[in-house]
């Protein structure tokens, strides 16, 4: 597996092209990343299905969050169970409490913008 193209889970995925989660999913796909989409409502982005609930996923490298801080509590255990290497807290999703919990189980929290990281080549 190419180190630069490990699986990313977009949490907060939506068909709404005006939302950053949609733009990030499309950008990840354009950059050749394997992407899993998880959202509140089923749909598709670039022909990929948006899964609802908390689907079991394996071999997750990165979780990129597009869910506001106040709606993250029910995601804590799910995200930790995915065992990603890192979780990207995009602008507006920063959550010191969750970030600390992730660090305690060896998952790196990153406050950054997935779109910017992809555009400057440091994703």
C-alpha positions in Angstrom: 0.0 0.0 0.0 1.3 3.4 -0.9 2.1 5.3 2.3 0.7 8.5 0.9 -2.6 6.9 0.0 -3.9 5.2 3.2 -7.6 5.0 4.1 -9.2 8.2 5.3 -12.6 8.3 7.0 -14.6 11.5 6.4 -17.0 11.9 9.3 -19.7 14.4 8.6 -19.8 13.6 4.9 -22.7 15.2 2.9 -23.9 15.5 -0.6 -24.1 19.3 -0.2 -21.3 20.5 -2.5 -21.2 23.8 -0.5 -19.9 22.0 2.6 -16.2 21.5 3.4 -16.8 17.8 4.2 -17.9 17.3 0.6 -15.1 19.3 -0.8 -12.6 17.4 1.3 -14.0 14.1 0.2 -13.7 15.0 -3.5 -10.2 16.4 -3.0 -9.0 13.2 -1.2 -10.4 11.1 -4.1 -8.7 13.4 -6.7 -5.4 12.9 -4.8 -5.8 9.2 -5.0 -6.7 8.4 -1.4 -8.9 5.5 -0.4 -11.9 7.2 1.3 -14.8 6.0 3.5 -17.7 8.4 3.9 -19.7 8.6 7.1 -22.6 11.0 7.5 -26.0 11.7 9.0 -27.9 10.9 5.7 -27.2 8.4 3.0 -26.1 9.7 -0.4 -23.1 9.7 -2.7 -20.1 11.8 -3.4 -18.3 11.1 -6.7 -20.1 7.7 -6.9 -19.0 6.7 -3.4 -21.8 5.9 -0.8 -22.2 7.9 2.3 -22.6 5.4 5.2 -24.8 6.3 8.2 -24.4 5.3 11.8 -21.1 4.0 12.9 -20.0 1.4 10.3 -17.2 -1.1 11.1 -14.2 0.0 9.1 -10.7 -1.6 9.0 -7.2 -0.3 8.3 -8.0 3.3 9.0 -5.0 5.7 8.8 -6.8 9.0 9.2 -10.1 10.3 10.4 -11.0 13.8 9.3 -13.8 15.4 11.4 -16.5 17.7 10.0 -18.8 17.5 13.0 -19.1 20.4 15.4 -17.7 20.0 18.9 -21.1 19.9 20.6 -22.1 16.9 18.4 -18.9 14.9 18.9 -19.5 13.2 22.3 -21.3 10.2 20.7 -18.3 9.8 18.3 -15.5 9.5 20.9 -15.7 5.7 21.4 -16.4 5.1 17.7 -13.4 7.1 16.5 -11.1 5.4 19.1 -12.4 2.0 18.0 -11.4 2.7 14.4 -7.8 2.9 15.7 -6.6 5.6 13.3 -3.0 6.9 13.3 -4.4 10.5 13.5 -7.6 12.5 13.7 -7.7 15.8 11.9 -9.9 18.4 13.7 -10.9 20.8 10.8 -11.7 24.4 11.6 -14.7 24.6 13.9 -14.3 21.1 15.2 -11.5 21.7 17.7 -12.1 19.8 20.9 -9.4 19.8 23.6 -11.3 17.1 25.7 -11.6 14.7 22.8 -8.0 15.5 21.6 -6.7 14.6 25.1 -8.6 11.3 25.1 -7.1 10.4 21.7 -3.6 11.2 22.9 -4.2 8.9 25.9 -4.8 5.9 23.6 -1.9 6.8 21.2 -3.8 8.6 18.4 -2.4 11.8 17.2 -4.9 14.8 17.1 -4.1 17.4 14.6 -5.8 20.8 14.4 -5.6 21.6 10.7 -7.6 21.9 7.5 -7.7 18.8 5.3 -8.2 20.9 2.2 -5.2 23.0 3.0 -3.1 20.0 3.8 -3.9 18.4 0.5 -3.3 21.6 -1.5 0.2 22.2 0.0 1.2 18.5 -0.2 1.6 17.7 3.5 -1.5 15.4 4.0 
